[in-house]
Amino acid sequence: MGASCKDLLVWQRAVEMSLAIYKLTSSFPDSERFGLTNQLRRASVSVASNIAEGYGRSTKGEYLQFLGHARGSNFEVQTQLVIAEALKFGTQQSHCTADGLSGEVSKMLVAMMTKLKK
């Protein structure tokens, strides 16, 4: 493994996704500040945070567990993006960017988990 979780492409993409979520939610109605805006932001930050925390753990089993948490948080993001789009919050372009990054992170997490299980 590298010296830092920052070397992981999946961590880098998860951070990009979180930044895209922050940009997307900045245009949500003020009434959603403590609702969908907060939920989306927290879930997106949780993805990169869990990747980092797992990377810092001492066993492969713990690492896998935290990658699983990251994957779960990413599914939360995907669900909340569907809801935000249905409510017509944010621009189509912002949704495409965030959703694309979330999909990429999802594939990368599955690949990492599969590799670690071997």
Secondary structure, 3 states (H helix, E strand, C coil): CCCCHHHCHHHHHHHHHHHHHHHHHCCCCHHHCCCHHHHHHHHHHHHHHHHHHHHCCCCHHHHHHHHHHHHHHHHHHHHHHHHHHHCCCCCHHHHHHHHHHHHHHHHHHHHHHHHHHC
